[in-house]
C-alpha cells in the first residue's frame, strides 16, 4: 500500500487494528498448525491436503464432474422477514455474493460475472474471500474483480475474509466497492433508514470488533451485520442485530448426497453451515459461496448467487 493509503486506513480503523492485520498476514505460516480457530490444522495452507483431495477425486472418476459443478451457479431467492422493517424497505432486494475466489479458475470467474448480469436488486453485499491463497500477490484478483464490477450495480459494500489482505482495500474502493472494517453505514430510502454494519475477519485473523461496528446504530433501528463467518452468531444476536449475512463455509463444498457436509471449517452448529437459519431473534443466512477453495471441485453442493428480499414481520 502507498503511504497515503496507510494513513487513510489508520484514520478509519486505528493503528492497532492496522498493525495487527498486516502483522498477522505476514505470519500466515504459523497458522498451518496450532492456530486459534475451528480445527487443529488449516487446510488452505496445507498443500499436501490439496493434492490428496484431487488425487482421490481422480481415482473415483469424479474430478471432471466436480470441476464442472464448480461453474454451475444457482440463483437462490431468499425471503427475509424482519420485524420492525420500515415500510420503505418492504421488497428491498440484496444481492449477496460470498467466497468468490476469483483467481482459482478463470472459467469460474466468468460464470460468476455472467450470473450476476441483469439481476434486479437495490444493494449488493460481498462477504469476503476474493482470492484463493491466504498470502502472496493479489493483482490478478483485482483484475478479475474489476471485470465483475462492470456487471454489478451500486451501491456495493464488502468485508474482508480470511483469504484476503488489507492491501486489497484501496483497490476495491477505487472501483466503488466500499469495504466495511468494523464500520457501519446508514442506508436511506424515502426518508427512512436501516443500518448496515461490517466486521473484519473473525475466523482467521480475529480482528473483528462488533462493539465498534454497532456503536453508531440507534436503539430499535433495523440492522444488518456482514460477517465472513457465521461463528459470531451468538455475539451478533446479543448485540441486537436483526440479520446476519455471511459465508466462509462453502456449505462443505464436497458433500455427501443430500448436501450433507463432512466439514465446514467453522465453530458453529451444522445448521448454520448453509442457507437460512435462526438463533433467538437473529435471522441469518450463510451463503455456500460462488467460488471454490482448496480444490476447484464441488459435489452435492452447487455454488450460488443469493438474492434476498426483505419483508416486514
N, C-alpha and C positions, 0 to 999 in steps of 0.2 A: 504494500500500500504506500501511496505517496504521503509525505509528512502532513499535508493539509487534510487527507482522508483520516489519518490517525487522530489529528487534532479535533476534527469534527465528530468522530465516533467517541472520543474521550469525553467531549462535552455532553453527548447524549447518554452514554451508558456508564460513565465513570471510569477512572483509571484502573481501579481494582478489577472490574469485570473485563476490561480490555486486556489487561496483563494476564489474568487467569486464562482467558480463552486462547490467546495466542501462545502462551506458555504451554498449556496442555496440548495444543495442536502439535507443538514441537516434540512432545513426549509420547507420541502415538504408539511407539513400540512397547512401552510399559503396559499398555492396555491389552496386549495379546493374552497374557496370563496374569492372574492375581489382581484383577481390576475391580473396583467397586461397580456393581451392576447386576444384571439379571442372571448371568451364568458364570461358570468358573473359567471359561475362555471366550475370546471374542472372535467369532468365525470370519468376520470381514477381513481381519488381518492375518489369519492363519491360512496361508495359501495352499498348504498340502491338503486341507479340507476341501478347498475348491476343486482340486484335481480328483480327489476321491469321489466327490459327488458327480462330476462329469463322467468319470470312468464308469461308475455304477449305472448311470443313465444309459450310456452307450451299450454296456453289456446287456441291459434289459431291453434294448431296442426302442427306448422311449425318448432318446435325446432329441432327435429331429422334431418329433411331435411336440415335445416340451418347449422347444425353441419357437415353433410356430404359435403355440399357445401364448407365448410372451408378447406377441404382437396382436393378439385377438382381443382388443379392448372392448369392454362393455360399458354402456352408459347406464348408470344406476340412478333412478329417480327416488328421492327420499323425502317424505313429508315430515316436517318437524313442527310439533305443536308446542308453543311456548306460552305459558300463562303470562298475562300482562303485556303481551306484544302490542306495541302501538298500532292503531288502525292503519296508519300509512304504510306499515311494513307487512300487511297481510298479502301473501302471494309473492313476497320478496324472494328472489332466487339467488342462490350462492353456488357458483361453480367451485368445486373442491378438487384440487389435484395434489397428490402426495407421492413421495418416493419415485421421482421421475428417473433418476439415474441416467441422465441423458447421454452419457458417454459410454454406456455399456455396449450398445449396438445401434448404428445409425438407422437401421430399419425400425427399431423400437421408437426412436425419437420421431421419425417420420409418421409412424402410426399415431402417436400422441398429437402431433401437430395437426394431422388431418382430422382426428377425432374431435377436437375442440372447435373446429371451424364451423361457423354458422350457428352455434348454440346460443340460446336466448337466456340471459342472466343479468342480474343487477350488480353483482360483486363477484370477484374472483379471489380465492384464497389458495395459497400454496403452503403445505405443511411439511416442507423440508426434504432433505436428501436429494440434491440435484446432481451429484457426481457418484461414481462407483467406488473409488478408493476413499479412504479416510484421510489421505495425505497426498502431497505431490501437486503437480501442475493442475490448473483449473481453467486455462484459456479455452480448451475445447468445450467445456461445459457452458461457458459464457456465450460462445458462438452458437451452440445448439439452443440455448435459452433465448437468444436474440431472434432466432428463426421461429421458435414457438411464440414468442411475444407478439409477433406480427399477426397471429391468429387469436390473440386474447384481447378482450375489451377491458378498458379501465373502468373503475378503479381496481387495482390489484395489490393485495397485501400478502406478505410472505413471512415465514420464520425460518430459522436455520435448523438443520437436523444433525445427527451425529456423524454424518459423512461430510458435512460442509465446513468450510473455513470462513472465519470472519472476514477474510480478504475478499470474499465474493460480494460483500455488501455494496461497495461503491459501484461496481459494475452493474449489479442488479438495479440499484436505484437510478443509475443513469438511463436505464431502459424504461423507467416509470413504474418499477416494482418496489413499493415501499416495504422495507424489512423491519418488522417489529422486534425489538430486542428488549424484552421486559417492558414494553410500552403499550399504550392504549390510544386509540383514535375514536372520535365521535363520528358516527355515520348518520347523516341527516337526510330526511325525506319529508317533504311537505310540512316543514316546521316541527316534525317530531324526530326523535333520535333513539338509537341504540348504540351500544359501546362494543368495540372490537379490540380485544387485548391479544398480545402475542408474547410468548416467553421463549427464551433461548433454550437450547437443548437440555433436557432433564434426564437423558438416558446415559450418554457417554461422558459429556463434559460437566454436567450438573451445575451449570451456571444460571439456571432459571431462578427467577425471583417473582413469585406470584403476588406477594405483598406489594411490590413496586408497581407491577402491572395493574393491580386492582385499585391502587390508591386514588386514581382520578375518576373512578366510577361512582356516580351518586347512588345513595341508598335507594333501593327499589327499582333502579333502571334495569332494563333487559340487557344482558351482557353475554358476549360470546368469547370464549378463550380458544386460541390456537396453540396447540402444543404438538411437538413432533411425535411424542409417545403418549399412550393412554395411562402410563404409570402414575401420573399425578392426579388421577381421578378423584381420590379422596380429598386432597387439598383443594382441588377446584370446586368440589361440591361444598365444602365447609367455608370456602371463601365467597360463596353466594353467586357463582356463575350459573347461568341458565343452560348454556350449551357448550360442549367441548367438542371441537373438531380436531382430529389427529390422524396419525398413520403409523409408520415405522414397522409394524409387524409383518407387512406384506400378506397378512392373512395366513401366514405359514409358507406361502409361495409353492411349496411342493407338499401337497396334502393327500390324505387317503381319500378314496371315493366318498362323495358326500360333502367334500370340502373340510374334512376333519383335519386340523393342523397338528403336526407332530411337535413342532416347536414354534414359538412366536417371539422369542428373544425380548421379553418384557416382563417385569414383575407386576403382573396383574392377572385376574382370572381369565380363563379361556373365553368366557362370554364377551369379554372386551376386545378380543383379538381381531374381530372383523365385523363390519356393519353397524347397525343401530343397537344401542343399549341404554340402560338407565341405572343410575345409582342415587337413591334418595330422590331429591328434587332436580338432580343434574341429568340432563339428557345428553347423550354422547353419540358420536359416530366415528368409527375407526375405519379409514379407507384401507383397502388391501393394496393400494398403490397402483400406479400406472406403469412402473418400470420393474426391473429385476435387480437383485443384489446377489453377491457371492457367485452364482452361476446364472447365465441367461436362459432360464428354464422355469416353466410353470406347469404344474399338474393339479387338476381338480381345484384350481384357484385362479380364475381368469383375472387379468389386470382390469382396472376400472377407472372411469371418469365419473365422479359423483355430482349430481345436481340436486341440491337441497332446496325445498320450498318451505318458507316459514308461514305458519298459520297460528292464530291465537287460540288459546285453550280456555 
